[in-house]
């Protein structure tokens, strides 16, 4: 798999958004909402891409970094 590390993006996007939420939760409630939506959307898009790129006929590991 070349290019963007999709599995890492799918794993780390919610974590990074949680860190941002942790630092700004008390001061900016609207930022918390949009940060959580953005993190979930990035993870969802990466998951859908992995689903569509999966080849059922191929043997072995298909997605590795």
N, C-alpha and C positions, 0 to 999 in steps of 0.2 A: 504494500500500500504506500504509494508515494504522495507527496503533497502535504495537506493539512492533517495533523494527527487527530483524527475524528474521535477515536476512543478516549484520548486524553481530554479533549474539549468536552465530550459528553460527561466525563467524570468530574472535571474540575470546575465547570461553569456554575453548578449549584453551590459549590464550596466557596468560590470567589464571591458570588453574590451574597452568600451568608456572612462573609467577612465584612463586606461593605455595609450590610444591614446592621451588623453588630456595632460598627463605629458611628453610624448616623441615625440609629433608631429613635433616640430620644429627641433629637433636634429637628429632623426632617421626615415626618410621617409619610408624605407623598413620595419622597425618594425611596423609602422602604418598599412601597407598593410597586413602583416601576422597576426597581432593581430586582425584586423577586419575579416579576413578570418577564423581565429580560433574561434572567438566568434560566428560568424554566423553558422559555422559548428557544434559547440556544441549545439546550439539552434535547428538546423535542425535535428540532430540525436535524441535529446530528443523529438522533435515533432513527428518524425516518430515512435519512440518507443511508445509514448502515442497513436498514431493512431492505431498501430497494437495491442496494449494491450487492447483497448476498446472492451467491450463485449456488443453488441447491445441487447442481450436478458436479460441482468441484469437490474433491476430497482434501482433507487436511485443514489447517488453519487458514482462514481467509483474511482476517483482520488482525494484524499484529503490528506493533510499532518497534 
